Amino acid sequence: MIAKTKKIGGTDNLLSRRPAIPAPIPDFIYIAVNNARCPSADIFVKEGDHVNLCQVIGVRHGPFFDQPIHSTVSGTMVKIEKHYHRCGKLVDFMKIENDHLDTLDPSVVDRTPEQVEALTKDEMIQIIKDCACVGLGGSGFPTYIKLQTKEKIDHILINGIECEPYLDTDQRYMMDHAKEIIGGTMLLQKMYGVKDARICIKETHPEIINDLQAILDKHYKDSGITIAKMKNFYPQGWEVAMVKTALGIDMEPGKIPPMYGIMNVNVTTVASIYLAIWNNRPVTERYMSVNGNGINAPSNFVVRVGTPVINLVHAAGGYKGEEKKILIFGGPMMGAALPNEDCIATKTVTSLIVMNESKKPEAPCIRCGSCVLSCPQHLQPVLIMEAVKAMNKENIKALKPLNCMECGLCTYSCTSGIRVTDFVRRAKIIAKL
C-alpha cells in the first residue's frame, strides 16, 4: 500500500498556482560554517571585512570532499555565532551585515556560447564543484561527486515530482524557470553524450506538463528531452519509485541509479548547474514553501539563503491560532522538526511547515500490520521496533533496517499512533555499530 497525495490538515496544496513572492532580505544574513556532512571548515574572512555577493568566504571539509562557502549578500562580516542548522544541531554561522547593494564578486562572469560549447566534462564538473552545487531537493550531497561517476550513462532523469503534502516549490519553480531547467538538462546531455533525457512530473499537474511541452516543441524539438508523466502516490519522488515508473527498471536495495546507466537530479539542482556553467554563479537564493495549518498566509517565497526562520514566519503573516507550534524544515513526512525558531534557512531547505500541535496519545501496538503493508522497501517495521526495544543487535541487523528510506509511512499508517520511524532510525544506528 502506498499513500495517495491528498488534502491533509485542512490545507490544500495549491500554492503553485500563485506567483512566488520575494521574501524581504534581512539586515543580517547567516551562513553556516559547518553542517551535517562537513564537521570542520576554514574561514577566509575576519570581523569587519567587506564581502561581495557570491564571494568565497570559506571552505567546509567533509570526509572525502571540500565545499566552498559563498556569501549570499554583500556587506560586512560581523562575527561567528551559533544557531540551529536544518540537521537539528547548533552549529557556527557567519553573521554578515547586509548592505543591500548586492555587489557581485568579480568571479561572477558570464560565459559565451562558444566558451560553454568548448568545455569538457571534467571542466564542467570543476566549475560545479567551485560553485558548491549540491542536491537542492534536500539531500545536500555534493553534485560534482555524483557527476564524477565512471558508469556509462544512458538516461537522464530530472526529478520534478515533489510528492510530499504541503510542498510545491518545485512545481512553481518549473513554471517560472523552464529555461534554466531545460538548459541544465542539455548540459548533462553534453556531459555524458546522452540523447534520452526525461523531466519527471506528476500526471496531476497538466498545466506544468503542457507549458513545458510547448516550450520543448517550439525551441528544443530535437533535443531528446521529453516529459515523463509520473503516478500520483507517495513516495513517487523517491528515486527507486521514479526509476521504476519512468524507465521500468527495478533497482535493488543498496544500488544507485548510475549502476543502471541513469543520472538523476532534482529540477532545482539542474537549474543550479545551468547557473554555475553559464554564469559562474553559486546558489544564493531558492524557492521555499511556508505552509501548514499554523501559519496565517501560506505562500511560496524566493528566499535569500541565510534568512532566519522567524523572518519567514513574519513574511507569511505570522502564526495562526494559540496552539503550540511544530516547525519542520522539509516535508511533513521526511523533514526535520526544529528545536525552536532560532534556525536558519540554508540552500538545501525546501520548505518551512508550521503545524499546530495536536497531541495524540500513543496506544500499545496491536500488530495490525499497517506499517508492514505501507513500507515501500518491504521491511517489517513492527519487528524492527520490537528488536530495538529488546536491544537484540543480531535481530536488528537481520531485519535490514539500513534499507529504510525514512519515508515515514510506517508512522503515518500506525493505528496506535506509535512513532515507528523513530525506532527504525535507531535500528539503523545500531546496525552500523
C-alpha positions in Angstrom: 0.0 0.0 0.0 1.4 3.4 -1.0 -0.1 6.7 0.2 -2.1 8.8 -2.3 -1.3 12.5 -2.2 -4.3 14.2 -0.5 -5.6 17.1 1.4 -4.1 17.0 4.9 -4.9 19.1 8.0 -7.3 21.3 6.1 -4.8 23.0 3.8 -4.9 22.5 0.1 -1.6 22.0 -1.8 -2.4 24.8 -4.3 0.4 27.3 -3.7 2.0 26.6 -7.1 -0.9 28.3 -8.8 0.2 31.6 -7.2 3.4 33.5 -8.1 6.4 33.1 -5.8 6.8 36.2 -3.6 10.3 37.7 -3.0 10.8 37.4 0.8 12.2 40.5 2.4 16.0 40.2 2.5 17.0 40.7 6.2 19.6 43.2 7.5 21.7 40.2 8.8 22.3 37.0 6.9 23.8 33.9 8.5 26.0 31.5 6.5 26.7 28.0 8.0 30.3 27.3 8.7 29.8 23.6 9.2 26.9 21.2 8.6 25.8 17.6 8.9 28.1 16.5 6.1 31.1 18.8 6.8 32.1 18.8 10.5 35.0 21.3 10.1 35.8 24.4 8.0 38.3 27.1 7.3 37.1 30.7 7.3 38.7 33.2 4.9 37.3 36.4 6.4 37.5 38.1 9.7 35.3 40.5 11.7 35.0 43.9 9.9 35.9 42.6 6.4 33.8 43.6 3.5 32.4 40.7 1.4 30.7 40.6 -2.0 27.7 38.7 -3.2 28.9 35.2 -4.3 32.4 35.7 -2.8 34.1 32.6 -1.4 34.4 33.3 2.3 35.5 29.8 3.5 35.6 26.1 2.7 33.9 23.2 4.5 35.7 19.9 4.9 33.8 16.7 4.5 35.1 13.1 5.0 36.1 12.9 1.3 35.4 16.3 -0.2 35.7 20.0 0.3 33.0 22.5 -0.3 33.4 26.3 -0.9 31.3 28.6 1.2 29.8 31.7 -0.6 28.3 34.8 0.8 24.7 35.4 -0.3 24.8 39.1 0.2 27.3 41.9 0.0 28.2 43.6 3.3 30.3 43.3 6.4 31.4 40.2 8.3 30.2 40.8 11.9 31.2 37.7 13.9 30.7 34.0 14.4 27.7 32.9 16.4 25.7 29.7 16.9 22.3 28.9 15.6 20.4 25.7 14.8 21.0 24.1 11.4 18.4 22.1 9.5 20.2 19.0 10.8 18.9 19.9 14.3 22.3 20.7 15.7 23.7 24.0 17.0 26.5 25.0 14.5 28.6 28.0 13.8 27.2 30.6 11.4 29.0 33.7 9.9 26.8 36.7 10.7 27.0 39.2 7.8 25.5 42.7 7.9 23.7 43.2 4.6 24.5 46.5 2.9 21.5 45.8 0.5 23.7 46.6 -2.5 24.2 43.0 -3.7 27.6 44.0 -5.1 28.7 41.0 -7.2 32.1 39.4 -6.7 34.4 39.8 -9.8 34.4 36.0 -10.1 30.8 36.0 -11.4 31.4 36.3 -15.1 29.0 35.0 -17.8 30.4 32.6 -20.4 29.7 32.9 -24.1 28.0 30.0 -26.0 31.4 29.3 -27.6 33.1 29.0 -24.2 30.4 26.7 -22.9 30.5 24.5 -26.0 34.3 24.2 -25.7 34.1 22.9 -22.1 35.0 19.3 -21.4 33.2 17.1 -18.9 36.0 17.5 -16.4 36.0 21.3 -16.8 32.2 21.4 -16.2 32.5 19.2 -13.1 35.2 21.5 -11.7 33.0 24.6 -12.2 30.1 22.8 -10.5 32.5 22.0 -7.6 33.8 25.5 -7.4 30.2 26.8 -7.3 29.3 24.4 -4.4 26.3 22.9 -6.2 24.6 20.3 -4.0 21.3 18.3 -4.1 18.7 21.0 -3.6 15.8 18.6 -3.2 17.0 18.2 0.3 19.9 15.7 0.2 22.7 18.3 0.2 25.1 15.8 -1.4 27.8 17.5 -3.5 26.7 17.4 -7.1 30.2 17.2 -8.5 30.8 13.8 -6.8 27.6 12.4 -8.2 28.5 13.6 -11.7 32.0 12.1 -11.5 30.6 8.6 -11.9 32.6 6.2 -14.1 29.5 4.3 -15.1 28.2 4.7 -18.6 25.1 6.9 -18.5 22.2 6.1 -21.0 19.4 8.0 -19.4 19.0 11.4 -17.6 16.0 11.8 -15.2 15.1 15.2 -13.8 13.1 14.8 -10.7 10.2 17.4 -10.5 7.8 15.1 -8.7 7.7 16.6 -5.2 5.3 14.1 -3.7 5.0 15.2 0.0 2.0 17.1 1.2 2.3 20.9 1.6 5.2 21.1 -0.8 5.0 22.7 -4.2 8.1 24.9 -4.6 9.4 22.6 -7.4 6.1 22.9 -9.2 6.2 26.7 -9.0 9.9 26.7 -10.0 9.2 24.7 -13.1 6.6 27.2 -14.1 9.0 30.1 -13.7 12.4 28.7 -14.7 11.9 26.4 -17.7 14.9 28.0 -19.5 17.3 27.0 -16.6 15.9 23.5 -16.2 16.0 22.7 -19.9 19.4 24.4 -20.3 20.8 22.5 -17.3 19.4 19.2 -18.7 21.1 19.9 -22.1 24.4 20.4 -20.2 24.1 17.0 -18.7 23.3 15.6 -22.1 26.5 17.2 -23.4 28.5 15.9 -20.4 27.6 12.3 -20.9 26.8 12.2 -24.7 23.2 11.2 -23.9 20.2 11.8 -26.1 17.5 10.4 -23.8 16.6 12.9 -21.0 13.2 13.0 -19.2 11.7 15.6 -16.9 9.6 13.7 -14.5 6.4 15.4 -13.4 3.3 14.0 -11.7 0.3 13.4 -14.1 -1.8 15.5 -11.8 0.0 18.7 -13.0 -1.2 19.1 -16.6 -0.6 22.8 -16.6 3.1 22.3 -15.9 3.4 19.4 -18.4 1.6 21.4 -21.1 3.7 24.6 -20.6 7.0 22.7 -20.6 5.9 20.6 -23.6 5.0 23.7 -25.5 8.5 25.2 -24.8 10.2 22.0 -25.8 8.1 21.7 -29.1 8.9 25.3 -30.0 12.5 25.7 -29.1 14.0 22.3 -28.3 12.2 19.9 -30.7 15.3 17.8 -31.5 16.9 18.0 -28.0 15.9 14.5 -26.9 14.3 16.0 -23.8 10.8 14.6 -23.1 8.2 14.8 -20.3 7.7 11.6 -18.3 4.2 11.6 -16.6 4.5 10.1 -13.2 1.9 8.5 -11.0 0.3 10.3 -8.1 1.4 8.5 -5.0 3.8 8.9 -2.1 6.8 8.2 -2.3 6.8 8.6 -6.1 9.6 11.2 -5.7 11.9 8.5 -4.2 14.5 7.7 -6.9 13.7 4.0 -6.8 10.0 4.6 -7.5 10.8 7.3 -10.1 13.1 5.0 -12.0 10.5 2.2 -12.0 7.8 4.5 -13.3 9.9 6.4 -15.8 12.1 3.5 -17.2 10.5 0.3 -15.9 13.8 -0.6 -14.1 13.7 -2.3 -10.7 16.6 -1.0 -8.6 17.9 -3.4 -5.9 18.4 -2.1 -2.3 21.8 -0.6 -1.9 22.3 0.2 -5.6 22.3 3.7 -7.0 21.0 4.9 -10.4 24.4 5.3 -12.2 24.8 1.5 -11.8 21.8 1.2 -14.1 23.1 3.8 -16.5 20.9 6.5 -15.0 21.8 10.1 -13.9 19.1 11.6 -11.8 19.0 15.1 -10.3 16.3 17.4 -8.9 14.8 20.2 -11.0 16.3 23.0 -8.9 19.7 21.2 -8.8 19.8 21.0 -12.6 19.0 24.7 -12.7 21.9 25.4 -10.4 24.1 23.5 -12.8 22.9 25.9 -15.6 23.7 29.0 -13.4 27.1 27.6 -12.5 28.2 26.8 -16.1 26.7 29.8 -17.9 27.1 32.5 -15.2 29.8 31.1 -12.8 27.3 31.8 -10.1 26.5 29.7 -6.9 23.1 29.4 -5.3 22.3 32.5 -3.3 18.5 32.2 -3.2 15.9 29.5 -3.5 12.2 28.9 -3.7 10.7 27.8 -0.3 7.1 26.9 0.7 5.9 28.3 4.0 2.8 26.2 4.7 0.8 24.4 7.3 -2.3 24.9 9.5 -0.3 27.0 11.9 0.5 29.9 9.6 -1.8 32.7 8.5 -0.8 33.2 4.9 0.8 30.1 3.3 3.0 31.2 0.4 5.8 30.3 -1.9 8.7 32.6 -1.4 12.0 33.4 -3.1 14.3 33.3 -0.1 17.8 34.6 0.3 20.0 31.8 1.7 20.8 32.6 5.3 17.5 34.1 6.2 16.3 33.3 9.8 13.1 31.2 10.2 11.3 33.9 12.2 11.6 36.3 9.2 9.8 33.7 7.1 7.1 33.3 9.7 6.5 37.1 9.7 6.5 37.2 5.8 3.8 34.5 5.9 1.5 36.6 8.1 2.6 35.2 11.5 1.3 32.2 13.4 -2.3 31.1 13.2 -4.1 30.1 16.4 -3.0 29.9 20.0 -1.7 26.3 20.0 1.9 25.4 20.4 3.7 25.3 17.0 5.6 22.5 15.4 8.2 23.8 13.0 9.5 21.4 10.3 12.3 22.0 7.7 11.4 19.9 4.6 8.2 17.9 4.1 5.9 16.7 6.9 6.8 13.0 6.1 10.6 13.2 5.8 11.5 16.6 7.1 13.3 17.5 10.4 11.5 19.1 13.3 13.2 22.2 14.5 14.0 22.6 18.2 12.9 26.3 18.2 12.6 29.4 15.9 16.4 30.0 16.1 17.1 28.2 12.8 18.5 29.4 9.5 17.3 28.7 6.0 20.2 27.1 4.2 20.2 26.4 0.5 19.0 22.8 0.9 15.9 23.8 2.8 12.9 23.3 0.5 10.2 24.4 2.9 9.1 25.5 6.4 6.0 23.7 7.6 4.2 25.3 10.6 1.7 23.0 12.3 -0.5 23.5 15.3 0.4 20.8 17.9 -2.2 18.2 18.3 -1.3 15.7 20.9 -2.4 12.1 20.1 -2.0 9.6 22.9 0.2 6.6 21.9 -1.6 3.2 22.3 0.1 -0.2 22.5 0.9 -1.9 19.3 -1.9 -4.2 18.2 0.2 -5.9 15.4 -2.3 -4.9 12.7 0.4 -5.0 10.1 -0.3 -1.5 8.7 3.3 -0.5 8.9 4.4 -3.6 7.0 1.8 -3.1 4.3 2.7 0.5 3.8 6.5 0.1 3.6 7.8 0.7 0.0 11.0 -1.2 0.9 9.1 -4.3 2.0 10.6 -4.2 5.5 8.9 -5.2 8.8 8.9 -2.1 10.9 7.0 -3.6 13.8 9.6 -6.4 14.2 12.4 -3.8 13.9 10.7 -1.8 16.7 10.5 -4.9 18.9 14.1 -5.7 18.2 15.2 -2.2 19.2 13.2 -2.4 22.4 14.9 -5.7 23.2 18.3 -4.3 22.1 18.7 -7.5 20.1 21.5 -6.4 17.7 21.5 -9.7 15.8 17.8 -9.5 15.0 18.1 -5.8 14.2 20.8 -6.5 11.5 18.8 -9.4 10.1 15.7 -7.2 9.6 17.8 -4.9 7.3 16.9 -1.5 8.7 19.6 0.1 6.6 17.3 -0.4 3.6 14.9 2.1 5.1 14.5 5.4 3.2 12.8 7.0 6.2 9.7 8.0 4.2 7.6 8.0 7.4 4.8 5.8 6.1 5.0 3.3 8.9 4.4 6.1 11.5 1.7 7.7 9.3 -0.2 4.4 8.9 0.2 3.2 12.5 -3.3 2.8 14.0 -1.8 3.1 17.5 -0.1 6.4 16.9 3.4 5.0 17.5 6.4 6.8 16.0 7.6 3.7 14.3 10.0 5.5 12.1 12.0 6.8 15.1 12.6 3.1 16.2 13.8 2.3 12.7 16.2 5.3 12.7 17.6 3.9 16.0 17.9 0.5 14.4 19.9 1.9 11.6 22.4 3.4 14.0 22.7 0.1 15.9 23.1 -1.9 12.7 26.1 0.2 11.8 27.9 -0.5 15.1 
